Structures are given as structure tokens and as C-alpha cells.
Amino acid sequence: MKNQNTILITGANRGIGLELVKESLVTGLNVIGTYRNIKNSKELIKIKSEKLKIFEMNVIDEKSILEVSKNIKKPIDYLICNAGINNGFGTIFEDDHSHEKMLEVLNINVLGCVLTIKNFIKNLNNNAKIILISSVMGMQAHSGSSATIYRASKAAVNNIMVSISEDLKSDKITVTSFHPGWVRTNMGGPNATLSAKESAESLIKSFLNLKFENTGKFFNYDGSLMSF
Ligand code: NDP
């Protein structure tokens, strides 16, 4: 039997988020996809399915998140904080690491997850799963320093994931983070090892296998446990 649960995916208009939408629909899930800008969302808009609802939402604009929260009818079983940016490659000594750009990465990647989770908490179903899309680049043990603040943002994502998992333990809500693999998207670039479809297929399977005992943990896209 097809899975009738509801999944909400942020940053659903392109890259990994768009493929998560498509794979969720294949699995039978009801899908709520959010996009920041209609102009960049042509492929998402083209998907015709009664099971897909799309909403405009910027993860760092609380009003826009609340608006979506008010307008969704079904309780959410899987809340996927996927939206993210890396506008700062190189080291902190390079121009890409201006104060403004560093704040933007931290704001969208970290606070975007916090604001999304805070405002959708009332929409969550019993035993819901919250998944933050993190990265292997957030691991403390790493060599190389490119994208210093992006790395820091994903380390913070894993850290807030643990805190939120503790906060929601008594409600039996599972909170985890996932590395999606190195994926051929605008962010991952053309040399990445996985297509967005391969990453999303594997991620959806892993999300559907999550159990409450997994709360507070960081996983690879294939469901194997990762260290922080
Ligand atoms: P893309 O750059 O292809 O897509 C990023 C998505 O995030 C877009 O939909 C974008 O929307 C959205 N987004 C950015 N800022 C906001 C915002 N303020 N509000 C709402 N949506 C926003 O990246 P990927 O698909 O590759 O990345 C998805 C996630 O996976 C990110 O969190 C990334 O850090 C993570 N990741 C990716 C890896 C890879 O190899 N690709 C590796 C490890 C982690 P818009 O079109 O409006 O810009």
C-alpha cells in the first residue's frame, strides 16, 4: 500500500528539494513544497498531481512561514528543512567572506531551520519526523578550509538538531540531520558524484525508515550513521 503520510519540503523548486518532491510523489506521500521565488520555480509548477500543494515561503521571513502554517490542512509527518545556500567558497581571507555574505549563510542555513521548525511545530502529527539537511562539511574533523562559514553553518545545524531533539523527546517527535551526498546541483556543481534523483531516492527511503530511537543522530543519505 502507498504511504499516505504528508511531507513538507523547503527549497522545493530546484536541486535536491525538487527531486525530493518528485520521489515523495512516487512513494505516494502527500507533498507540500515551498519555494522562495516563483520565477525560479518553473519545474515545480509544472508538476501536476493532486497530492502536491505548493506555497511561497522564505525560510528567513517568519511572516511567510506563518502564512503557510495557517493554510495547510493536513498534519505534517515529515518536515524537511532543505533550503540552504553557500555563497562563500574559499577561506575567510577571500572576498566571498564579506560580513554580509557570512551573515546570510548563517541566517538562511541555521536560523532558517530554527524558524521553520518553530512555526510548524503546531502542524506536526503525532510521532512526526523533523529532518534537517546538513552536510559532511559540517563535521568537526576535517582537513581543508574552503567555505569556512558554510562549514560552520552545517556544524551549527547538527548542533541545533541535537538540542531540538532533546526539546521534543517528551512529545515523541524524532529530530535528525542528513548529509545528502555530493550532489550535482547548482550548489554541488557538475563534478559531484550523485545525481539529485539518486540522492533524493535514497534520502526518501531513509526518511521513511526513521524511528524514534534515531532521534538526535546525523545520517548519510543511505541511512548509515555519521559522526559529527
Ligand atoms: P541548490 O542551490 O540547488 O538549491 C537550494 C535551494 O534552497 C533552492 O530551492 C533555493 O531557492 C532554496 N533557498 C535558499 N535560500 C532560501 C530561503 N531563504 N528561503 C527559501 N528557500 C531558500 O542546492 P542543493 O539542492 O544542492 O542543496 C539543498 C540542501 O542540501 C542545502 O541545505 C545544502 O546545503 C545541502 N547540501 C548539498 C550538497 C550538494 O552536494 N549539493 C552537499 C551537502 C549538503 P531559490 O531558487 O529561491 O534560490
py3Dmol code that shows the C-alpha trace and the ligand (Angstrom):
import py3Dmol

protein = """\
ATOM      1  CA  MET A   1       0.000   0.000   0.000  1.00  0.00           C
ATOM      2  CA  LYS A   2       1.223   3.500  -0.802  1.00  0.00           C
ATOM      3  CA  ASN A   3       2.362   5.750   2.001  1.00  0.00           C
ATOM      4  CA  GLN A   4      -0.395   8.327   2.750  1.00  0.00           C
ATOM      5  CA  ASN A   5       1.663  10.497   5.089  1.00  0.00           C
ATOM      6  CA  THR A   6       2.389  14.180   4.486  1.00  0.00           C
ATOM      7  CA  ILE A   7       5.841  15.620   3.870  1.00  0.00           C
ATOM      8  CA  LEU A   8       6.747  19.331   3.786  1.00  0.00           C
ATOM      9  CA  ILE A   9       9.932  20.233   1.888  1.00  0.00           C
ATOM     10  CA  THR A  10      11.523  23.709   1.927  1.00  0.00           C
ATOM     11  CA  GLY A  11      13.531  24.894  -1.079  1.00  0.00           C
ATOM     12  CA  ALA A  12      11.421  22.574  -3.236  1.00  0.00           C
ATOM     13  CA  ASN A  13      11.785  24.460  -6.523  1.00  0.00           C
ATOM     14  CA  ARG A  14      15.179  23.148  -7.663  1.00  0.00           C
ATOM     15  CA  GLY A  15      18.132  20.916  -6.814  1.00  0.00           C
ATOM     16  CA  ILE A  16      17.722  18.256  -4.139  1.00  0.00           C
ATOM     17  CA  GLY A  17      14.445  19.777  -2.885  1.00  0.00           C
ATOM     18  CA  LEU A  18      12.745  19.417  -6.285  1.00  0.00           C
ATOM     19  CA  GLU A  19      13.834  15.763  -6.581  1.00  0.00           C
ATOM     20  CA  LEU A  20      12.613  15.114  -3.020  1.00  0.00           C
ATOM     21  CA  VAL A  21       9.204  16.368  -4.175  1.00  0.00           C
ATOM     22  CA  LYS A  22       9.213  14.010  -7.184  1.00  0.00           C
ATOM     23  CA  GLU A  23      10.385  10.983  -5.174  1.00  0.00           C
ATOM     24  CA  SER A  24       7.850  11.686  -2.423  1.00  0.00           C
ATOM     25  CA  LEU A  25       5.058  11.658  -5.012  1.00  0.00           C
ATOM     26  CA  VAL A  26       6.338   8.338  -6.423  1.00  0.00           C
ATOM     27  CA  THR A  27       6.141   6.928  -2.899  1.00  0.00           C
ATOM     28  CA  GLY A  28       2.534   8.131  -2.575  1.00  0.00           C
ATOM     29  CA  LEU A  29       3.183  10.776   0.072  1.00  0.00           C
ATOM     30  CA  ASN A  30       1.105  13.954   0.184  1.00  0.00           C
ATOM     31  CA  VAL A  31       3.591  16.728  -0.545  1.00  0.00           C
ATOM     32  CA  ILE A  32       3.769  20.374   0.489  1.00  0.00           C
ATOM     33  CA  GLY A  33       6.573  22.085  -1.401  1.00  0.00           C
ATOM     34  CA  THR A  34       7.732  25.598  -0.608  1.00  0.00           C
ATOM     35  CA  TYR A  35       9.608  27.916  -2.931  1.00  0.00           C
ATOM     36  CA  ARG A  36      11.121  31.350  -2.334  1.00  0.00           C
ATOM     37  CA  ASN A  37      10.660  32.848  -5.771  1.00  0.00           C
ATOM     38  CA  ILE A  38       8.047  31.868  -8.357  1.00  0.00           C
ATOM     39  CA  LYS A  39      10.401  32.924 -11.180  1.00  0.00           C
ATOM     40  CA  ASN A  40      12.848  30.129 -10.246  1.00  0.00           C
ATOM     41  CA  SER A  41      10.106  27.532  -9.804  1.00  0.00           C
ATOM     42  CA  LYS A  42       9.030  26.624 -13.339  1.00  0.00           C
ATOM     43  CA  GLU A  43       9.739  22.894 -12.979  1.00  0.00           C
ATOM     44  CA  LEU A  44       7.923  22.662  -9.645  1.00  0.00           C
ATOM     45  CA  ILE A  45       4.861  24.469 -11.022  1.00  0.00           C
ATOM     46  CA  LYS A  46       4.765  22.079 -13.997  1.00  0.00           C
ATOM     47  CA  ILE A  47       4.285  19.010 -11.769  1.00  0.00           C
ATOM     48  CA  LYS A  48       0.637  18.020 -11.995  1.00  0.00           C
ATOM     49  CA  SER A  49      -0.533  15.995  -9.010  1.00  0.00           C
ATOM     50  CA  GLU A  50      -3.491  16.214  -6.663  1.00  0.00           C
ATOM     51  CA  LYS A  51      -1.086  15.181  -3.934  1.00  0.00           C
ATOM     52  CA  LEU A  52       1.135  18.260  -4.346  1.00  0.00           C
ATOM     53  CA  LYS A  53       0.430  21.678  -2.818  1.00  0.00           C
ATOM     54  CA  ILE A  54       2.940  24.476  -3.294  1.00  0.00           C
ATOM     55  CA  PHE A  55       3.393  27.690  -1.310  1.00  0.00           C
ATOM     56  CA  GLU A  56       5.678  30.684  -1.470  1.00  0.00           C
ATOM     57  CA  MET A  57       7.857  30.822   1.632  1.00  0.00           C
ATOM     58  CA  ASN A  58      11.190  32.362   2.554  1.00  0.00           C
ATOM     59  CA  VAL A  59      12.768  30.485   5.467  1.00  0.00           C
ATOM     60  CA  ILE A  60      14.110  33.715   6.962  1.00  0.00           C
ATOM     61  CA  ASP A  61      10.778  35.566   6.727  1.00  0.00           C
ATOM     62  CA  GLU A  62       8.713  34.430   9.699  1.00  0.00           C
ATOM     63  CA  LYS A  63       5.521  36.036   8.344  1.00  0.00           C
ATOM     64  CA  SER A  64       5.721  33.958   5.184  1.00  0.00           C
ATOM     65  CA  ILE A  65       6.258  30.772   7.232  1.00  0.00           C
ATOM     66  CA  LEU A  66       3.255  31.570   9.457  1.00  0.00           C
ATOM     67  CA  GLU A  67       1.110  32.166   6.388  1.00  0.00           C
ATOM     68  CA  VAL A  68       1.904  28.646   5.107  1.00  0.00           C
ATOM     69  CA  SER A  69       1.404  27.175   8.570  1.00  0.00           C
ATOM     70  CA  LYS A  70      -2.101  28.717   8.702  1.00  0.00           C
ATOM     71  CA  ASN A  71      -3.032  27.462   5.244  1.00  0.00           C
ATOM     72  CA  ILE A  72      -2.080  23.815   5.381  1.00  0.00           C
ATOM     73  CA  LYS A  73      -4.884  21.439   6.212  1.00  0.00           C
ATOM     74  CA  LYS A  74      -3.165  18.105   6.829  1.00  0.00           C
ATOM     75  CA  PRO A  75      -0.862  17.431   9.795  1.00  0.00           C
ATOM     76  CA  ILE A  76       2.783  17.073   8.746  1.00  0.00           C
ATOM     77  CA  ASP A  77       4.501  13.706   9.260  1.00  0.00           C
ATOM     78  CA  TYR A  78       7.879  14.660   7.750  1.00  0.00           C
ATOM     79  CA  LEU A  79       9.216  18.230   7.982  1.00  0.00           C
ATOM     80  CA  ILE A  80      12.288  18.600   5.750  1.00  0.00           C
ATOM     81  CA  CYS A  81      14.465  21.696   6.251  1.00  0.00           C
ATOM     82  CA  ASN A  82      16.302  21.540   2.928  1.00  0.00           C
ATOM     83  CA  ALA A  83      16.648  25.196   1.863  1.00  0.00           C
ATOM     84  CA  GLY A  84      20.223  26.367   2.084  1.00  0.00           C
ATOM     85  CA  ILE A  85      22.907  28.441   0.407  1.00  0.00           C
ATOM     86  CA  ASN A  86      26.643  28.509   0.044  1.00  0.00           C
ATOM     87  CA  ASN A  87      27.581  31.938  -1.196  1.00  0.00           C
ATOM     88  CA  GLY A  88      31.030  31.796   0.348  1.00  0.00           C
ATOM     89  CA  PHE A  89      33.642  29.474  -1.161  1.00  0.00           C
ATOM     90  CA  GLY A  90      37.325  29.892  -0.295  1.00  0.00           C
ATOM     91  CA  THR A  91      38.803  30.994   3.012  1.00  0.00           C
ATOM     92  CA  ILE A  92      37.738  33.804   5.322  1.00  0.00           C
ATOM     93  CA  PHE A  93      40.538  35.893   3.779  1.00  0.00           C
ATOM     94  CA  GLU A  94      38.850  35.937   0.387  1.00  0.00           C
ATOM     95  CA  ASP A  95      36.234  38.417  -0.835  1.00  0.00           C
ATOM     96  CA  ASP A  96      33.455  35.833  -0.781  1.00  0.00           C
ATOM     97  CA  HIS A  97      33.613  36.014   3.013  1.00  0.00           C
ATOM     98  CA  SER A  98      32.336  39.580   3.404  1.00  0.00           C
ATOM     99  CA  HIS A  99      30.466  40.199   6.662  1.00  0.00           C
ATOM    100  CA  GLU A 100      27.221  40.468   4.743  1.00  0.00           C
ATOM    101  CA  LYS A 101      27.677  37.140   2.922  1.00  0.00           C
ATOM    102  CA  MET A 102      28.746  35.312   6.086  1.00  0.00           C
ATOM    103  CA  LEU A 103      25.638  36.579   7.908  1.00  0.00           C
ATOM    104  CA  GLU A 104      23.441  35.442   5.020  1.00  0.00           C
ATOM    105  CA  VAL A 105      24.826  31.878   5.098  1.00  0.00           C
ATOM    106  CA  LEU A 106      24.356  31.605   8.858  1.00  0.00           C
ATOM    107  CA  ASN A 107      20.943  33.240   8.694  1.00  0.00           C
ATOM    108  CA  ILE A 108      19.479  31.000   5.973  1.00  0.00           C
ATOM    109  CA  ASN A 109      21.199  27.710   6.843  1.00  0.00           C
ATOM    110  CA  VAL A 110      20.859  27.838  10.631  1.00  0.00           C
ATOM    111  CA  LEU A 111      18.139  30.318  11.581  1.00  0.00           C
ATOM    112  CA  GLY A 112      16.081  29.266   8.561  1.00  0.00           C
ATOM    113  CA  CYS A 113      15.834  25.780  10.096  1.00  0.00           C
ATOM    114  CA  VAL A 114      15.020  27.201  13.536  1.00  0.00           C
ATOM    115  CA  LEU A 115      12.260  29.478  12.192  1.00  0.00           C
ATOM    116  CA  THR A 116      10.802  26.696  10.053  1.00  0.00           C
ATOM    117  CA  ILE A 117      10.668  24.234  12.955  1.00  0.00           C
ATOM    118  CA  LYS A 118       9.369  26.833  15.467  1.00  0.00           C
ATOM    119  CA  ASN A 119       6.492  27.866  13.242  1.00  0.00           C
ATOM    120  CA  PHE A 120       5.432  24.415  12.027  1.00  0.00           C
ATOM    121  CA  ILE A 121       5.572  22.714  15.418  1.00  0.00           C
ATOM    122  CA  LYS A 122       1.798  23.129  15.820  1.00  0.00           C
ATOM    123  CA  ASN A 123       1.214  21.493  12.416  1.00  0.00           C
ATOM    124  CA  LEU A 124       3.113  18.301  13.275  1.00  0.00           C
ATOM    125  CA  ASN A 125       1.342  14.965  13.554  1.00  0.00           C
ATOM    126  CA  ASN A 126       1.929  12.552  16.453  1.00  0.00           C
ATOM    127  CA  ASN A 127       5.290  10.796  16.027  1.00  0.00           C
ATOM    128  CA  ALA A 128       6.354  13.261  13.313  1.00  0.00           C
ATOM    129  CA  LYS A 129       9.924  13.324  11.995  1.00  0.00           C
ATOM    130  CA  ILE A 130      11.902  16.538  11.560  1.00  0.00           C
ATOM    131  CA  ILE A 131      14.866  16.288   9.178  1.00  0.00           C
ATOM    132  CA  LEU A 132      17.497  18.983   8.760  1.00  0.00           C
ATOM    133  CA  ILE A 133      19.594  18.739   5.603  1.00  0.00           C
ATOM    134  CA  SER A 134      23.129  19.182   6.855  1.00  0.00           C
ATOM    135  CA  SER A 135      26.467  18.280   5.265  1.00  0.00           C
ATOM    136  CA  VAL A 136      29.603  16.248   5.774  1.00  0.00           C
ATOM    137  CA  MET A 137      31.278  19.677   5.521  1.00  0.00           C
ATOM    138  CA  GLY A 138      29.917  20.464   8.976  1.00  0.00           C
ATOM    139  CA  MET A 139      31.947  17.711  10.638  1.00  0.00           C
ATOM    140  CA  GLN A 140      34.455  18.959  13.214  1.00  0.00           C
ATOM    141  CA  ALA A 141      37.105  16.541  11.936  1.00  0.00           C
ATOM    142  CA  HIS A 142      38.041  17.874   8.512  1.00  0.00           C
ATOM    143  CA  SER A 143      41.051  18.873   6.501  1.00  0.00           C
ATOM    144  CA  GLY A 144      40.964  21.898   4.224  1.00  0.00           C
ATOM    145  CA  SER A 145      39.162  25.097   4.980  1.00  0.00           C
ATOM    146  CA  SER A 146      37.258  26.129   1.865  1.00  0.00           C
ATOM    147  CA  ALA A 147      33.786  27.514   2.546  1.00  0.00           C
ATOM    148  CA  THR A 148      34.670  28.165   6.186  1.00  0.00           C
ATOM    149  CA  ILE A 149      31.379  29.752   7.215  1.00  0.00           C
ATOM    150  CA  TYR A 150      29.258  27.290   5.215  1.00  0.00           C
ATOM    151  CA  ARG A 151      31.049  24.509   7.156  1.00  0.00           C
ATOM    152  CA  ALA A 152      30.332  26.357  10.405  1.00  0.00           C
ATOM    153  CA  SER A 153      26.675  26.738   9.439  1.00  0.00           C
ATOM    154  CA  LYS A 154      26.288  22.980   8.902  1.00  0.00           C
ATOM    155  CA  ALA A 155      28.131  22.220  12.170  1.00  0.00           C
ATOM    156  CA  ALA A 156      25.562  24.509  13.797  1.00  0.00           C
ATOM    157  CA  VAL A 157      22.735  22.683  12.010  1.00  0.00           C
ATOM    158  CA  ASN A 158      23.892  19.407  13.581  1.00  0.00           C
ATOM    159  CA  ASN A 159      24.215  21.105  16.953  1.00  0.00           C
ATOM    160  CA  ILE A 160      20.731  22.647  16.947  1.00  0.00           C
ATOM    161  CA  MET A 161      19.383  19.307  15.716  1.00  0.00           C
ATOM    162  CA  VAL A 162      20.590  17.696  18.960  1.00  0.00           C
ATOM    163  CA  SER A 163      19.105  20.496  21.114  1.00  0.00           C
ATOM    164  CA  ILE A 164      15.740  20.370  19.342  1.00  0.00           C
ATOM    165  CA  SER A 165      15.695  16.558  19.575  1.00  0.00           C
ATOM    166  CA  GLU A 166      16.061  16.894  23.357  1.00  0.00           C
ATOM    167  CA  ASP A 167      13.311  19.551  23.494  1.00  0.00           C
ATOM    168  CA  LEU A 168      10.888  17.299  21.599  1.00  0.00           C
ATOM    169  CA  LYS A 169      11.708  13.934  23.197  1.00  0.00           C
ATOM    170  CA  SER A 170       8.734  14.046  25.543  1.00  0.00           C
ATOM    171  CA  ASP A 171       6.448  14.630  22.525  1.00  0.00           C
ATOM    172  CA  LYS A 172       7.941  11.568  20.788  1.00  0.00           C
ATOM    173  CA  ILE A 173       8.984  13.682  17.808  1.00  0.00           C
ATOM    174  CA  THR A 174      12.081  12.374  16.025  1.00  0.00           C
ATOM    175  CA  VAL A 175      14.661  15.009  15.028  1.00  0.00           C
ATOM    176  CA  THR A 176      17.639  14.055  12.831  1.00  0.00           C
ATOM    177  CA  SER A 177      20.019  15.562  10.283  1.00  0.00           C
ATOM    178  CA  PHE A 178      21.181  14.092   6.954  1.00  0.00           C
ATOM    179  CA  HIS A 179      24.105  14.549   4.555  1.00  0.00           C
ATOM    180  CA  PRO A 180      22.552  14.269   1.067  1.00  0.00           C
ATOM    181  CA  GLY A 181      25.791  13.097  -0.584  1.00  0.00           C
ATOM    182  CA  TRP A 182      27.787  15.233  -3.007  1.00  0.00           C
ATOM    183  CA  VAL A 183      25.068  16.088  -5.480  1.00  0.00           C
ATOM    184  CA  ARG A 184      25.061  17.617  -8.982  1.00  0.00           C
ATOM    185  CA  THR A 185      23.020  20.768  -8.317  1.00  0.00           C
ATOM    186  CA  ASN A 186      23.842  24.466  -8.588  1.00  0.00           C
ATOM    187  CA  MET A 187      25.486  24.146  -5.198  1.00  0.00           C
ATOM    188  CA  GLY A 188      27.222  20.784  -5.672  1.00  0.00           C
ATOM    189  CA  GLY A 189      28.487  21.575  -9.194  1.00  0.00           C
ATOM    190  CA  PRO A 190      28.847  19.325 -12.264  1.00  0.00           C
ATOM    191  CA  ASN A 191      31.606  17.073 -10.837  1.00  0.00           C
ATOM    192  CA  ALA A 192      29.590  15.806  -7.876  1.00  0.00           C
ATOM    193  CA  THR A 193      29.198  12.038  -7.590  1.00  0.00           C
ATOM    194  CA  LEU A 194      25.402  11.736  -7.324  1.00  0.00           C
ATOM    195  CA  SER A 195      22.522  12.980  -9.445  1.00  0.00           C
ATOM    196  CA  ALA A 196      19.810  14.804  -7.500  1.00  0.00           C
ATOM    197  CA  LYS A 197      17.454  11.900  -8.311  1.00  0.00           C
ATOM    198  CA  GLU A 198      19.867   9.313  -6.846  1.00  0.00           C
ATOM    199  CA  SER A 199      20.288  11.391  -3.692  1.00  0.00           C
ATOM    200  CA  ALA A 200      16.556  12.006  -3.298  1.00  0.00           C
ATOM    201  CA  GLU A 201      15.577   8.350  -3.889  1.00  0.00           C
ATOM    202  CA  SER A 202      17.935   7.243  -1.180  1.00  0.00           C
ATOM    203  CA  LEU A 203      17.017  10.076   1.205  1.00  0.00           C
ATOM    204  CA  ILE A 204      13.278   9.362   0.964  1.00  0.00           C
ATOM    205  CA  LYS A 205      13.841   5.660   1.708  1.00  0.00           C
ATOM    206  CA  SER A 206      15.971   6.620   4.711  1.00  0.00           C
ATOM    207  CA  PHE A 207      13.405   9.170   5.969  1.00  0.00           C
ATOM    208  CA  LEU A 208      10.634   6.556   5.790  1.00  0.00           C
ATOM    209  CA  ASN A 209      12.760   4.105   7.804  1.00  0.00           C
ATOM    210  CA  LEU A 210      13.352   6.565  10.670  1.00  0.00           C
ATOM    211  CA  LYS A 211      12.246   5.527  14.149  1.00  0.00           C
ATOM    212  CA  PHE A 212      12.061   7.473  17.401  1.00  0.00           C
ATOM    213  CA  GLU A 213      15.234   5.738  18.651  1.00  0.00           C
ATOM    214  CA  ASN A 214      17.122   7.568  15.840  1.00  0.00           C
ATOM    215  CA  THR A 215      16.407  10.985  17.354  1.00  0.00           C
ATOM    216  CA  GLY A 216      19.425  13.272  17.868  1.00  0.00           C
ATOM    217  CA  LYS A 217      21.523  11.480  15.242  1.00  0.00           C
ATOM    218  CA  PHE A 218      23.256  12.509  11.991  1.00  0.00           C
ATOM    219  CA  PHE A 219      22.922  10.187   8.976  1.00  0.00           C
ATOM    220  CA  ASN A 220      24.310   9.782   5.489  1.00  0.00           C
ATOM    221  CA  TYR A 221      21.785   9.775   2.604  1.00  0.00           C
ATOM    222  CA  ASP A 222      21.812   5.943   2.557  1.00  0.00           C
ATOM    223  CA  GLY A 223      20.721   5.804   6.191  1.00  0.00           C
ATOM    224  CA  SER A 224      24.126   4.919   7.645  1.00  0.00           C
ATOM    225  CA  LEU A 225      25.115   6.714  10.844  1.00  0.00           C
ATOM    226  CA  MET A 226      27.630   9.601  10.584  1.00  0.00           C
ATOM    227  CA  SER A 227      29.754  11.165  13.300  1.00  0.00           C
ATOM    228  CA  PHE A 228      29.627  14.888  13.997  1.00  0.00           C
TER     229      PHE A 228
END
"""
ligand_1 = """\
48
NDP
P 20.608 24.431 -4.646
O 21.464 25.631 -4.632
O 20.431 23.679 -5.919
O 19.132 24.771 -4.080
C 18.994 25.480 -2.891
C 17.530 25.609 -2.588
O 17.373 26.335 -1.357
C 16.757 26.404 -3.654
O 15.471 25.865 -3.791
C 16.702 27.783 -3.054
O 15.651 28.601 -3.540
C 16.465 27.415 -1.608
N 16.681 28.562 -0.704
C 17.815 29.235 -0.468
N 17.594 30.232 0.388
C 16.271 30.188 0.716
C 15.438 30.943 1.559
N 15.888 31.995 2.251
N 14.140 30.588 1.672
C 13.651 29.528 0.980
N 14.386 28.790 0.141
C 15.685 29.120 0.008
O 21.214 23.496 -3.519
P 21.074 21.931 -3.243
O 19.789 21.435 -3.762
O 22.335 21.308 -3.661
O 21.076 21.948 -1.637
C 19.952 21.589 -0.842
C 20.455 21.383 0.581
O 21.444 20.338 0.589
C 21.152 22.618 1.154
O 20.812 22.742 2.528
C 22.635 22.285 1.016
O 23.433 22.962 1.949
C 22.629 20.786 1.243
N 23.775 20.068 0.710
C 24.008 19.992 -0.654
C 25.088 19.275 -1.137
C 25.365 19.131 -2.589
O 26.366 18.457 -2.950
N 24.563 19.690 -3.483
C 26.025 18.582 -0.223
C 25.702 18.723 1.176
C 24.613 19.428 1.612
P 15.885 29.730 -4.719
O 15.703 29.005 -6.009
O 14.855 30.748 -4.451
O 17.276 30.253 -4.561
"""
view = py3Dmol.view(width=600, height=400)
view.addModel(protein, "pdb")
view.setStyle({"model": 0}, {"cartoon": {"style": "trace"}})
view.addModel(ligand_1, "xyz")
view.setStyle({"model": 1}, {"stick": {}})
view.zoomTo()
view.show()
